[in-house]
Amino acid sequence: MDATTATALGAPVERREGREKVTGTARYAAEQPCPGRAHAWPVPASIARGRVTDIDTAAALAVPGVLAVLTHQNAPRLSDPEDATLAVLRDSRVPHRGWFVALVVGETLEAARAGAAAVRVDYAVEDHDVTLTATHPDAYAPEQANGGYPGSREHGDPEGVFASAEFRVDVDYRVPPLHNHPMEPHATTAEWHDGRLRVHTSTQGSTAVRAVLADLFGLPEEHVTVLAEHVGGGFGSKGTPRPDVVLAAMAARHTGRPVTLALPRRYMPAVVGHRAPTLHRLRLGAHPDGRLTSLIHEVTTHTSRIKEFVEQAAVPARVMYAAPASRTTHRVAPLDVPTPSWMRAPGEAPGMHALESAMDELATELGMDPVELRIVNEPGTEPDSGKPFSSRHLVECLREGARRFDWAERDPRPRSRAEGPLLVGSGVAAATYPVLVHSSTAAARALPDGTFLVRINATDIGTGARTVLAQIAADALAVPAARVRTEVGSSELPAASLAGGSSGTASWGWAVHEACTRLAERLAEGPLPTEGIEVRADTAGRADADSPFVRHAFGAHFAEVAVDTVTGETRVRRLLGVYAAGHILNSRTARSQFVGGMTMGLGMALTEGSTLDAAFGDFAESDLAAYHVPTHADVPDIEAHWIDEDDTRLNPMGSKGIGEIGIVGTAAAIGNAVFHATGVRLRELPLTPDRVLSGVLERGASSVS
C-alpha cells in the first residue's frame, strides 16, 4: 500500500522521504548550499584535567586558507548557558579530555584541519580520576535521577524479608559506557544576516536549540531560525544542543561568513554524551512457587564534574514485578569524565538488562520456567505507586512470544544442545518503557485545490514522522493520505516537543489530530473560502497533564544463540520480540523501529562497549573501527510482532512510543541464552569472545576437577 491509496491508521505506508534518502538528494546539516561557506575544525584538550596556560596560534594562522583561530582569549562573549557542556571557549579550564580548547576556521575543510593540527597548547595538569567503583568514596545519593524520578524508593522491609527468603539471588552486573554513534555526525551550518542567526543543525529538537541560541547570543527568539529537515539518527545524543551548534554560530559571527562544523567522529565520544556505566547489585527473594518477596536493585553510576546526569537504571524495577518489599536506589560519583546523557532507552536498557538477568538466575535457582516466573509475578497495579495501568499486556506478549518461538520444545537444562563445537541455547526477557507525551502545537490548512497542509516543528530523525503524521491527519480529515502534505523540521513552524523518549508521534500526533479534527468541523459548516482555512491546536495543559493511570509499553524478547567453544564467538541465530505498545499507526515504520531497537540491543549484548583509560582519562574506542556496532553479518532472522491494544487513556490515536522498547530486553535475552547454551553466567557486557571463552574453559576445568 502506498500514500496514494492509504487512509487508515496502521497501514504500511512507505516513507515519504525515502526516495530522497536513497538517491542522495536529501540534504543534511553539513550539506546545505551556502555561498561563501567556510569550514571549522575543533581542537580537543589532550589532558584529562587542568587548565590551559598558553595557546600559540601563529603556525595555524600561517596555514594557507586559515581564516581565524578562536580560543577562550578571543571568542565572542556569550551569556552563561544553563547547560555547562555548552560553555565552550569561555575560560582556561579543562574539565575532561576532549574538551574543546580552540576552533580553527578555514576556506576549506582541509585548511581548517591542517590549521587545527598546527595549534600548540600548553597546560597545567591536575590529577584526575575516571574510574568508577561501587565503593567510590565520592559517590553520593542524588535527590533525583534522569527524568525527574526519585533517586531512592523503599517499600516494606526489603533487607529483612530478603534475609528470611526461602530462595535468594544476590548478584552483581556491570554495563560499560556506551556511545550513540549516529550515522550522521553532529553537524551545523550557521549564517548571520542583519543581526539574525540561521542554522541548519542535526538535532532531535530545533525548538529547544532556538531557545538556547537566543539566550546565549542575547537575541529575540524570532531572530533565530533553526532548521533540521533531515537528521541522520541521534539515539538521544542530539536531544539537546551540543557544542557544534554553539561553535558554528560563534565562528560565523566572528568571521562574517557562513560556517559549517561537522564533528569528526573520533571527537564525538567526549562531547556529545554517552550512556554512563552502571554497576548493579540485584537481590531477589522468593517463595518456592516463584512469587517474589523482596526486590532490591542498587545502582552506582558516574557523572561529570560540570553537570549532574544520573542514569535512572533502578527505576524500571519499580514497574515490573509484584514484590511486597522493595528498595531501588541510585548512587553517583562525579569524575573527570565527559558528561553522560541520553542514549536509546536511558535507564531502561541497562536497568532491565540487570533485572531480567537476575530473574533468569532466580528461575534457575527455583528450577522454574523463566517465562512462568515472570507471569507469576505479574502485578495488578504499579508496585511503586499503586496506580492502575492504563493497559498492560505483558503476559500476552510472553505467551505469544513463547508460542511463536516454540519455547515449549526447549530443554531447560544448560548445555543440553550441541552441534559439534557449538553449544546452542535460548533465553527470554521482558521489556518496559514509559509512555511520555508532551504538549505541542500544530496548524492544519485546507487549500482551494482540495489538498491539505499540516505544519508542525516535529523532527524526523529517521523514524518516518512525516509519513505517520500525514496518516493521522488523513484519518482525522477522512481523506486519502495522498491529499495531505506535511512540513516539519523548522523552528518557524508551530512549536513542538523534541523527538526523544519515544514521545514524538504521541505528542505531535495529538496536536495534528486535534487541528485536523477542528478543521474538518469548520469545513462541514460551509463552503471553503477562496484563500482556504487554517486551524491551529495547542495541547498544553492536556497532553502534559498528570494521569490517574500509569502508562507503559511492554514487550517480551526471545533469543537463540550458538556459542563456539573453540573461539568463544557467540552468534545470535534468532531474535523475536512481541510488543504491547498501544495502537500501531504504521505497521511498516513500526516494524522498522522494533527491529532497529533489537539490533541495537544485540550490539549492546555482544559487541558494543567503551573503555575509560585510567591513565589518559579518555575513551579508548573513539571510532567505528574500535567501537563495534552490529553489521549485516551480525544480524540474524529478526521478527517483530505486536498485540494491538485498545487503550483510550493515552492520546486520540491510542498510541504508545515504540522507538526504544525494542532495545530494552534484547541484551538480557541474549545473555540468558548464552547461559542456557553454556551453563556459564557472564555478568559483564559485552559478551565478547574472550570473556565467553574464559568462562567456558573455567567451567570445563571445574567440571573435570
C-alpha positions as CSV (number, residue, x, y, z in Angstrom):
1,M,0.0,0.0,0.0
2,D,1.3,3.5,-0.8
3,A,0.5,7.0,0.1
4,T,-1.9,7.5,-2.9
5,T,-4.4,4.9,-1.5
6,A,-3.8,4.7,2.2
7,T,-6.2,6.4,4.6
8,A,-6.4,4.2,7.7
9,L,-4.1,4.3,10.6
10,G,-2.0,1.2,10.8
11,A,-1.5,0.9,7.1
12,P,2.1,0.1,6.0
13,V,2.6,3.4,4.1
14,E,6.1,3.9,2.6
15,R,8.2,6.7,4.0
16,R,7.6,9.9,2.1
17,E,11.2,11.0,2.1
18,G,12.5,7.5,1.3
19,R,13.4,8.2,-2.4
20,E,15.2,11.4,-1.5
21,K,17.4,9.5,1.0
22,V,18.2,6.5,-1.2
23,T,19.0,8.8,-4.2
24,G,21.2,11.2,-2.1
25,T,19.0,14.3,-2.7
26,A,18.1,14.6,0.9
27,R,20.3,17.4,2.3
28,Y,21.6,17.2,5.8
29,A,23.0,19.9,8.1
30,A,26.5,20.0,6.6
31,E,25.3,19.7,3.0
32,Q,23.3,22.9,2.7
33,P,24.1,25.1,-0.3
34,C,25.7,28.2,1.1
35,P,27.8,30.6,-1.0
36,G,31.0,31.8,0.7
37,R,30.9,28.9,3.2
38,A,33.9,28.4,5.5
39,H,34.6,25.3,7.4
40,A,35.6,24.8,11.1
41,W,37.7,22.1,12.9
42,P,37.9,21.9,16.7
43,V,41.0,21.4,18.8
44,P,40.3,19.0,21.7
45,A,42.2,19.1,25.0
46,S,44.9,16.4,25.4
47,I,44.8,16.3,29.2
48,A,42.2,14.8,31.5
49,R,42.0,17.7,33.9
50,G,43.7,21.1,34.4
51,R,43.8,24.4,32.6
52,V,45.3,26.0,29.5
53,T,48.3,28.2,30.3
54,D,49.1,29.2,26.7
55,I,47.8,28.8,23.2
56,D,50.1,29.5,20.3
57,T,48.1,30.1,17.1
58,A,50.8,31.7,14.9
59,A,51.6,28.5,13.0
60,A,47.9,27.8,12.4
61,L,47.2,31.2,11.1
62,A,50.1,30.8,8.7
63,V,48.5,27.8,7.1
64,P,47.2,28.8,3.6
65,G,43.4,29.2,3.7
66,V,43.1,29.5,7.5
67,L,40.8,32.5,8.3
68,A,40.7,32.5,12.1
69,V,41.5,30.6,15.3
70,L,39.1,31.0,18.1
71,T,40.2,30.4,21.7
72,H,38.9,31.5,25.1
73,Q,41.0,34.6,24.6
74,N,39.2,36.0,21.6
75,A,35.9,34.1,21.1
76,P,32.7,36.1,21.2
77,R,31.4,36.6,24.7
78,L,28.1,34.8,25.3
79,S,25.6,34.6,28.2
80,D,26.2,31.8,30.7
81,P,24.4,28.7,29.5
82,E,22.2,26.6,31.7
83,D,23.9,23.5,30.3
84,A,27.5,23.7,31.3
85,T,28.6,21.4,28.4
86,L,27.9,24.4,26.1
87,A,30.2,26.7,28.0
88,V,32.9,26.3,25.3
89,L,35.9,28.7,24.8
90,R,34.8,30.6,27.9
91,D,37.9,30.2,30.1
92,S,41.1,28.2,30.5
93,R,39.7,25.2,32.4
94,V,39.8,21.7,31.1
95,P,37.2,19.5,32.9
96,H,37.9,16.4,30.9
97,R,40.0,15.1,27.9
98,G,38.5,16.1,24.6
99,W,37.0,19.3,25.9
100,F,37.3,21.8,23.0
101,V,40.0,24.5,23.7
102,A,40.2,26.1,20.2
103,L,38.4,26.2,16.9
104,V,40.1,26.8,13.5
105,V,38.1,28.3,10.6
106,G,39.4,27.8,7.1
107,E,38.3,28.4,3.5
108,T,38.2,24.6,3.1
109,L,37.8,21.7,5.4
110,E,41.4,20.7,4.6
111,A,42.7,24.1,5.6
112,A,40.8,24.1,8.8
113,R,42.0,20.6,9.7
114,A,45.6,21.5,8.9
115,G,45.3,24.6,11.0
116,A,43.9,22.7,13.9
117,A,46.9,20.4,13.8
118,A,49.2,23.4,14.0
119,V,47.7,24.9,17.1
120,R,50.1,24.5,20.1
121,V,48.5,24.3,23.6
122,D,50.3,24.3,26.9
123,Y,48.6,23.0,30.1
124,A,48.8,23.0,33.8
125,V,48.0,19.4,34.5
126,E,46.0,18.3,37.6
127,D,45.4,14.8,39.0
128,H,42.4,13.1,37.5
129,D,40.0,10.3,38.4
130,V,37.9,8.5,35.8
131,T,37.5,5.1,37.4
132,L,34.1,4.1,38.7
133,T,33.8,1.6,41.6
134,A,30.8,0.5,43.6
135,T,32.5,1.9,46.7
136,H,33.9,5.1,45.3
137,P,34.4,7.5,48.2
138,D,32.9,10.5,46.4
139,A,29.7,8.7,45.4
140,Y,26.5,10.2,46.8
141,A,22.8,9.6,46.7
142,P,21.2,12.1,44.3
143,E,17.8,13.5,45.1
144,Q,16.6,12.7,41.6
145,A,17.7,10.6,38.6
146,N,17.2,11.5,35.0
147,G,13.6,12.0,34.1
148,G,12.8,13.5,37.5
149,Y,12.4,10.2,39.2
150,P,13.2,10.0,42.9
151,G,16.7,8.7,43.5
152,S,15.6,6.2,46.0
153,R,12.3,4.4,46.8
154,E,11.6,1.8,49.5
155,H,8.5,-0.2,50.5
156,G,8.3,-2.6,53.4
157,D,11.4,-4.2,55.0
158,P,13.4,-5.4,51.9
159,E,16.5,-6.3,53.8
160,G,14.7,-8.3,56.5
161,V,12.4,-10.1,54.1
162,F,15.3,-10.9,51.8
163,A,17.3,-12.4,54.7
164,S,14.4,-14.8,55.5
165,A,13.5,-15.7,51.9
166,E,13.4,-19.4,51.1
167,F,15.1,-18.8,47.7
168,R,17.6,-15.9,47.2
169,V,19.7,-14.4,44.4
170,D,22.4,-11.9,45.2
171,V,24.3,-10.9,42.1
172,D,26.2,-8.0,40.5
173,Y,26.1,-6.9,36.9
174,R,28.2,-4.4,35.0
175,V,27.2,-2.4,31.9
176,P,30.1,-0.4,30.4
177,P,29.9,3.1,28.9
178,L,28.1,3.0,25.6
179,H,28.1,5.6,22.8
180,N,25.3,6.6,20.4
181,H,27.3,7.0,17.2
182,P,24.5,8.1,14.8
183,M,25.4,7.7,11.1
184,E,25.3,11.4,10.6
185,P,27.8,13.1,13.0
186,H,26.7,16.2,15.0
187,A,26.9,19.0,12.4
188,T,25.8,22.6,12.0
189,T,25.9,25.2,9.2
190,A,25.4,28.7,10.7
191,E,24.9,32.0,9.0
192,W,24.3,35.6,10.3
193,H,22.5,38.2,8.3
194,D,21.4,41.6,9.6
195,G,21.7,40.5,13.2
196,R,19.7,37.4,12.6
197,L,21.0,33.9,13.0
198,R,20.1,31.0,10.8
199,V,21.4,27.5,11.4
200,H,20.9,24.1,9.8
201,T,21.8,21.6,12.5
202,S,21.5,17.9,13.2
203,T,19.2,17.8,16.2
204,Q,16.2,16.0,17.7
205,G,14.5,19.2,18.6
206,S,15.0,22.6,16.8
207,T,12.6,24.4,19.1
208,A,14.9,23.8,22.0
209,V,18.0,24.7,20.0
210,R,16.4,28.0,19.0
211,A,15.7,28.9,22.6
212,V,19.2,28.1,23.7
213,L,20.9,30.0,20.9
214,A,18.7,33.1,21.5
215,D,19.6,33.1,25.2
216,L,23.3,32.6,24.5
217,F,23.6,35.3,21.9
218,G,21.1,37.7,23.5
219,L,18.7,37.6,20.7
220,P,14.9,37.6,20.5
221,E,13.8,34.1,19.6
222,E,12.2,35.4,16.4
223,H,15.6,36.4,15.2
224,V,16.9,32.8,15.3
225,T,15.8,30.2,12.8
226,V,16.8,26.6,13.3
227,L,16.3,24.0,10.6
228,A,16.6,20.2,10.8
229,E,14.9,19.0,7.6
230,H,16.7,15.6,7.6
231,V,18.6,14.1,10.6
232,G,20.7,11.0,10.2
233,G,20.0,9.5,13.6
234,G,20.5,10.6,17.1
235,F,19.6,7.9,19.6
236,G,19.4,10.6,22.3
237,S,22.7,12.3,21.7
238,K,21.0,15.0,19.7
239,G,18.2,15.5,22.2
240,T,19.8,18.7,23.5
241,P,22.0,21.3,21.8
242,R,25.6,20.2,21.5
243,P,28.9,22.3,21.2
244,D,28.9,22.1,17.4
245,V,25.9,24.4,17.1
246,V,27.3,27.0,19.5
247,L,30.8,26.9,18.0
248,A,29.5,27.2,14.4
249,A,27.4,30.2,15.3
250,M,30.3,31.8,17.1
251,A,32.6,31.2,14.2
252,A,30.1,32.6,11.7
253,R,29.7,35.8,13.8
254,H,33.5,36.2,14.2
255,T,34.3,35.7,10.5
256,G,31.2,37.2,8.9
257,R,31.0,34.1,6.8
258,P,28.7,31.1,6.8
259,V,30.5,28.3,8.7
260,T,29.9,24.6,8.7
261,L,31.2,22.4,11.6
262,A,30.8,18.7,11.3
263,L,32.4,17.0,14.3
264,P,35.0,14.4,13.4
265,R,33.7,11.0,14.7
266,R,36.7,10.4,16.9
267,Y,35.9,13.6,18.8
268,M,32.3,12.7,19.4
269,P,32.7,10.3,22.4
270,A,33.9,13.2,24.5
271,V,31.5,16.0,23.7
272,V,28.0,14.7,22.7
273,G,27.1,12.4,25.6
274,H,27.3,8.7,26.3
275,R,25.4,6.1,28.3
276,A,27.1,6.2,31.7
277,P,28.5,2.9,33.0
278,T,26.3,1.3,35.6
279,L,27.2,-1.1,38.4
280,H,24.2,-3.1,39.6
281,R,23.5,-5.2,42.7
282,L,20.3,-7.2,42.5
283,R,18.9,-9.1,45.4
284,L,15.7,-11.2,44.8
285,G,14.0,-13.2,47.5
286,A,11.2,-15.6,46.6
287,H,8.8,-18.3,47.7
288,P,9.2,-21.8,46.3
289,D,6.4,-21.1,43.8
290,G,8.4,-18.2,42.4
291,R,6.5,-15.3,44.0
292,L,8.9,-12.5,44.9
293,T,9.0,-11.5,48.5
294,S,11.8,-8.9,48.2
295,L,13.4,-7.0,45.3
296,I,16.4,-4.8,45.9
297,H,18.1,-3.0,43.0
298,E,21.1,-0.8,43.8
299,V,22.9,1.2,41.0
300,T,26.1,3.1,41.0
301,T,27.0,5.3,38.1
302,H,29.2,8.2,37.2
303,T,28.6,11.8,36.1
304,S,31.0,14.6,35.1
305,R,32.1,17.4,37.5
306,I,30.4,20.1,35.4
307,K,26.9,18.7,35.2
308,E,24.9,16.1,37.0
309,F,23.3,13.3,35.0
310,V,22.1,10.2,36.8
311,E,21.2,7.2,34.6
312,Q,17.9,6.1,36.1
313,A,18.7,2.4,35.9
314,A,16.9,1.3,39.0
315,V,13.6,2.9,38.0
316,P,12.3,0.0,35.8
317,A,12.4,-2.3,38.8
318,R,9.7,-0.1,40.3
319,V,7.3,-1.0,37.5
320,M,7.9,-4.6,36.6
321,Y,7.0,-7.2,39.3
322,A,4.9,-7.6,42.4
323,A,7.2,-7.7,45.4
324,P,5.7,-6.6,48.8
325,A,9.1,-5.4,50.0
326,S,11.4,-3.5,47.7
327,R,14.2,-0.9,47.5
328,T,15.6,0.8,44.4
329,T,18.5,3.2,44.8
330,H,21.0,5.2,42.8
331,R,24.4,6.5,43.8
332,V,26.5,8.7,41.5
333,A,30.2,9.5,41.5
334,P,31.4,12.8,39.9
335,L,34.5,12.1,38.0
336,D,36.8,13.8,35.4
337,V,34.8,12.3,32.5
338,P,32.7,13.8,29.7
339,T,29.1,14.4,30.8
340,P,26.9,11.4,30.2
341,S,23.5,11.9,28.6
342,W,20.6,10.2,26.9
343,M,21.1,7.0,24.9
344,R,18.3,5.0,23.5
345,A,16.1,3.9,26.4
346,P,18.2,5.6,29.1
347,G,17.7,3.8,32.4
348,E,15.5,1.0,31.0
349,A,18.2,-0.5,28.7
350,P,20.9,-1.1,31.4
351,G,18.4,-1.5,34.3
352,M,16.3,-4.1,32.7
353,H,19.3,-6.0,31.5
354,A,20.4,-6.4,35.1
355,L,16.9,-7.1,36.4
356,E,15.9,-9.6,33.7
357,S,19.3,-11.4,34.0
358,A,18.7,-11.7,37.8
359,M,15.2,-13.1,37.1
360,D,16.7,-15.7,34.9
361,E,19.1,-16.6,37.7
362,L,16.2,-16.9,40.1
363,A,14.4,-19.2,37.7
364,T,17.5,-21.4,37.7
365,E,17.6,-21.5,41.5
366,L,13.9,-22.4,41.6
367,G,14.1,-24.9,38.8
368,M,11.2,-22.9,37.2
369,D,10.5,-21.9,33.6
370,P,11.6,-18.3,33.3
371,V,8.5,-17.3,31.3
372,E,6.3,-18.7,34.0
373,L,8.4,-16.9,36.7
374,R,7.6,-13.6,35.1
375,I,3.9,-14.4,34.8
376,V,3.6,-15.5,38.4
377,N,4.9,-12.1,39.5
378,E,2.6,-10.0,37.3
379,P,1.3,-7.1,39.4
380,G,-2.3,-5.9,39.4
381,T,-1.2,-2.3,39.8
382,E,2.1,-0.5,39.5
383,P,4.1,-1.8,42.5
384,D,5.7,1.6,43.3
385,S,2.7,3.9,43.2
386,G,-0.3,1.6,43.5
387,K,-1.9,3.3,40.5
388,P,-3.7,1.2,37.9
389,F,-2.1,0.6,34.5
390,S,-3.9,2.1,31.5
391,S,-3.1,-1.1,29.8
392,R,-0.6,-3.9,30.4
393,H,-0.5,-6.9,28.2
394,L,2.9,-8.3,29.2
395,V,1.5,-11.7,30.0
396,E,0.0,-11.9,26.5
397,C,3.4,-10.8,25.0
398,L,5.2,-13.6,26.9
399,R,2.6,-16.2,25.9
400,E,2.5,-15.2,22.3
401,G,6.3,-14.9,22.1
402,A,6.7,-18.4,23.6
403,R,4.2,-19.8,21.1
404,R,5.9,-18.2,18.1
405,F,9.4,-19.2,19.4
406,D,8.4,-22.8,20.1
407,W,9.5,-22.3,23.7
408,A,7.7,-25.4,24.9
409,E,10.1,-27.5,22.9
410,R,13.1,-26.1,24.8
411,D,15.1,-28.5,27.0
412,P,15.6,-26.3,30.1
413,R,18.9,-27.9,31.1
414,P,22.0,-25.8,30.3
415,R,24.4,-27.3,27.7
416,S,21.7,-29.7,26.6
417,R,22.0,-28.9,22.9
418,A,25.3,-29.3,21.0
419,E,26.2,-29.1,17.3
420,G,29.8,-30.2,17.1
421,P,31.8,-27.5,18.8
422,L,28.7,-25.2,19.1
423,L,26.5,-25.0,22.1
424,V,23.0,-23.8,21.4
425,G,20.7,-22.1,23.8
426,S,17.7,-19.8,24.1
427,G,16.7,-17.1,26.5
428,V,13.8,-14.8,27.4
429,A,13.5,-11.3,28.9
430,A,10.7,-8.8,29.4
431,A,10.8,-5.2,28.5
432,T,9.0,-2.0,29.6
433,Y,9.2,1.7,28.6
434,P,7.1,4.6,29.9
435,V,4.6,6.4,27.8
436,L,5.8,10.0,27.5
437,V,3.6,12.7,26.0
438,H,4.5,16.4,25.8
439,S,2.5,19.4,24.7
440,S,2.9,20.6,21.1
441,T,1.2,22.9,18.6
442,A,0.2,22.2,15.0
443,A,-1.6,24.0,12.2
444,A,-3.8,22.4,9.6
445,R,-4.8,24.2,6.4
446,A,-7.4,23.3,3.7
447,L,-6.3,24.6,0.3
448,P,-8.6,25.5,-2.6
449,D,-7.2,22.7,-4.7
450,G,-8.6,20.1,-2.4
451,T,-5.3,19.3,-0.6
452,F,-4.3,19.9,3.0
453,L,-1.2,21.2,4.6
454,V,-0.1,20.2,8.1
455,R,2.6,22.3,9.7
456,I,4.4,21.4,12.9
457,N,8.0,21.6,14.1
458,A,8.4,17.9,14.5
459,T,11.8,16.4,13.8
460,D,12.1,13.3,11.6
461,I,15.2,11.5,12.8
462,G,14.7,8.6,10.5
463,T,11.5,7.3,12.2
464,G,9.1,8.2,9.4
465,A,7.5,11.1,11.3
466,R,6.4,12.9,8.1
467,T,4.5,9.8,6.9
468,V,2.8,8.9,10.2
469,L,1.7,12.5,10.8
470,A,0.1,12.6,7.3
471,Q,-1.7,9.4,8.2
472,I,-3.0,10.8,11.4
473,A,-4.2,14.0,9.6
474,A,-5.8,12.0,6.8
475,D,-7.6,9.8,9.4
476,A,-9.0,12.9,11.2
477,L,-10.0,14.6,7.9
478,A,-11.4,11.4,6.4
479,V,-9.4,11.8,3.2
480,P,-6.7,9.8,1.4
481,A,-3.2,10.4,2.8
482,A,-2.0,11.5,-0.6
483,R,-4.0,14.7,-0.2
484,V,-2.1,15.7,2.9
485,R,1.3,17.4,2.8
486,T,3.4,17.8,5.9
487,E,6.0,20.5,6.8
488,V,8.4,19.6,9.6
489,G,11.9,20.5,10.8
490,S,11.9,24.3,11.1
491,S,11.6,26.5,14.2
492,E,9.5,28.8,12.1
493,L,6.7,26.2,12.2
494,P,4.3,25.8,15.2
495,A,6.4,24.8,18.2
496,A,6.6,21.1,19.1
497,S,8.5,18.9,21.6
498,L,11.6,17.1,20.7
499,A,12.0,13.6,19.2
500,G,13.1,11.7,22.3
501,G,11.8,9.4,24.9
502,S,9.6,7.6,22.3
503,S,7.3,10.6,22.7
504,G,7.4,12.2,19.3
505,T,4.5,10.7,17.5
506,A,2.3,10.6,20.6
507,S,2.9,14.3,21.3
508,W,2.9,15.7,17.7
509,G,0.1,13.4,16.6
510,W,-2.2,14.6,19.3
511,A,-1.8,18.2,18.1
512,V,-2.1,17.2,14.5
513,H,-5.2,15.1,15.2
514,E,-6.8,18.0,17.1
515,A,-6.0,20.6,14.5
516,C,-7.4,18.4,11.7
517,T,-10.5,17.5,13.7
518,R,-11.3,21.1,14.2
519,L,-10.6,21.8,10.5
520,A,-13.0,19.0,9.5
521,E,-15.6,20.6,11.7
522,R,-15.1,24.0,10.1
523,L,-15.3,22.5,6.6
524,A,-18.6,20.9,7.5
525,E,-20.1,24.3,8.4
526,G,-19.9,25.7,4.8
527,P,-18.0,26.2,1.6
528,L,-14.3,26.7,1.6
529,P,-13.2,30.3,1.2
530,T,-11.0,31.1,-1.8
531,E,-8.0,31.6,0.4
532,G,-8.5,28.4,2.3
533,I,-8.9,27.8,6.0
534,E,-6.2,27.3,8.7
535,V,-6.9,25.9,12.2
536,R,-4.4,25.6,15.0
537,A,-4.2,23.4,18.0
538,D,-2.2,23.6,21.2
539,T,-2.3,20.6,23.6
540,A,-0.7,22.4,26.5
541,G,-2.4,21.5,29.8
542,R,-3.9,18.3,28.4
543,A,-1.1,16.3,26.7
544,D,1.3,17.1,29.6
545,A,-1.3,16.7,32.4
546,D,-1.0,14.2,35.1
547,S,-2.9,11.0,34.6
548,P,-4.5,8.8,37.2
549,F,-3.2,5.8,35.3
550,V,0.3,4.5,34.9
551,R,1.1,4.3,31.1
552,H,3.8,2.0,29.8
553,A,4.6,-0.1,26.8
554,F,5.6,-3.7,27.4
555,G,7.3,-6.5,25.5
556,A,8.8,-9.9,25.5
557,H,12.1,-10.8,23.9
558,F,13.3,-14.3,22.9
559,A,16.7,-15.2,21.6
560,E,18.6,-18.2,20.3
561,V,22.4,-18.3,20.2
562,A,25.2,-20.6,19.2
563,V,28.4,-20.4,21.2
564,D,31.6,-21.7,19.7
565,T,33.5,-23.5,22.4
566,V,36.8,-23.2,20.4
567,T,36.8,-19.5,19.7
568,G,34.3,-18.1,22.3
569,E,32.3,-16.4,19.5
570,T,28.6,-16.0,20.1
571,R,26.3,-15.9,17.1
572,V,22.6,-14.9,17.5
573,R,20.5,-17.1,15.3
574,R,17.1,-15.8,16.1
575,L,15.6,-12.8,17.8
576,L,11.8,-12.5,18.3
577,G,10.0,-9.7,20.0
578,V,6.3,-9.3,20.8
579,Y,5.1,-5.9,22.0
580,A,2.1,-4.2,23.6
581,A,2.5,-0.6,22.5
582,G,-0.9,0.8,22.0
583,H,-2.4,1.1,18.5
584,I,0.3,0.7,15.8
585,L,-0.1,3.7,13.4
586,N,2.1,2.4,10.6
587,S,3.0,-1.2,10.5
588,R,5.9,-0.7,8.2
589,T,7.7,2.0,10.1
590,A,6.8,0.4,13.4
591,R,8.4,-2.9,12.5
592,S,11.5,-0.9,11.4
593,Q,11.7,0.7,14.8
594,F,11.3,-2.5,16.7
595,V,13.9,-4.3,14.6
596,G,16.3,-1.4,14.9
597,G,16.0,-1.4,18.6
598,M,16.5,-5.1,18.8
599,T,19.6,-4.8,16.5
600,M,21.0,-2.1,18.9
601,G,20.3,-4.4,21.8
602,L,22.3,-7.2,20.0
603,G,25.2,-4.8,19.8
604,M,24.8,-3.9,23.5
605,A,25.0,-7.6,24.3
606,L,27.8,-8.8,22.1
607,T,30.0,-6.1,20.6
608,E,29.5,-2.6,22.0
609,G,31.4,-1.1,24.8
610,S,33.6,1.9,25.6
611,T,36.6,1.7,27.9
612,L,37.8,4.7,30.0
613,D,41.6,4.7,30.0
614,A,42.6,5.3,33.7
615,A,46.0,6.8,32.8
616,F,44.9,9.1,30.0
617,G,41.4,9.8,31.0
618,D,39.7,9.2,27.7
619,F,37.7,6.6,25.9
620,A,39.9,4.1,24.1
621,E,37.2,3.4,21.4
622,S,36.8,6.6,19.5
623,D,35.7,5.5,16.1
624,L,33.7,2.7,14.4
625,A,36.8,0.6,13.8
626,A,37.2,0.2,17.6
627,Y,33.6,0.7,18.8
628,H,31.9,-2.3,17.2
629,V,28.3,-1.8,16.2
630,P,26.5,-4.7,14.5
631,T,26.8,-5.1,10.8
632,H,24.6,-7.0,8.4
633,A,26.6,-10.2,9.0
634,D,25.8,-10.0,12.7
635,V,22.1,-9.5,12.3
636,P,20.1,-12.8,12.1
637,D,16.5,-13.5,11.4
638,I,14.7,-10.9,13.4
639,E,10.9,-11.0,14.0
640,A,8.8,-8.2,15.5
641,H,5.2,-8.7,16.3
642,W,2.7,-6.8,18.4
643,I,-0.6,-7.1,20.3
644,D,-2.7,-4.2,19.2
645,E,-4.0,-2.5,22.3
646,D,-7.3,-0.6,22.6
647,D,-6.2,1.9,25.2
648,T,-8.3,5.1,25.3
649,R,-6.2,6.7,28.1
650,L,-3.2,7.7,26.0
651,N,-4.0,10.2,23.2
652,P,-6.6,10.5,20.5
653,M,-4.7,7.9,18.4
654,G,-4.4,5.4,21.2
655,S,-0.6,5.1,20.5
656,K,2.4,4.4,22.7
657,G,6.0,5.1,21.8
658,I,7.9,2.4,20.0
659,G,11.3,3.8,19.3
660,E,13.0,2.4,22.4
661,I,11.3,-0.6,23.8
662,G,12.9,-2.8,21.2
663,I,16.4,-2.4,22.8
664,V,15.2,-2.8,26.4
665,G,15.1,-6.6,26.9
666,T,17.2,-7.8,24.0
667,A,20.6,-7.8,25.7
668,A,19.2,-9.8,28.7
669,A,17.5,-12.3,26.4
670,I,20.8,-12.9,24.6
671,G,22.8,-13.2,27.8
672,N,20.3,-15.6,29.3
673,A,20.5,-17.6,26.1
674,V,24.3,-17.7,26.4
675,F,23.9,-19.1,29.9
676,H,21.4,-21.8,28.7
677,A,23.9,-22.7,25.9
678,T,27.0,-22.9,28.1
679,G,26.0,-23.1,31.7
680,V,28.2,-20.1,32.3
681,R,26.7,-16.9,33.8
682,L,28.5,-13.8,32.5
683,R,27.6,-10.7,34.3
684,E,29.6,-8.0,32.5
685,L,28.7,-6.7,29.0
686,P,29.6,-7.0,26.2
687,L,29.8,-10.8,25.9
688,T,33.0,-10.7,23.8
689,P,34.7,-14.0,22.7
690,D,37.5,-13.6,25.3
691,R,35.0,-13.4,28.2
692,V,32.8,-16.2,26.9
693,L,35.8,-18.5,26.1
694,S,37.3,-17.9,29.6
695,G,34.0,-18.8,31.2
696,V,33.6,-21.9,29.1
697,L,37.2,-23.0,29.8
698,E,36.8,-22.3,33.6
699,R,33.6,-24.3,33.7
700,G,35.2,-27.2,31.9
701,A,38.2,-27.2,34.2
702,S,35.9,-27.1,37.3
703,S,33.8,-29.9,35.9
704,V,37.0,-32.1,35.4
705,S,38.2,-31.4,38.9
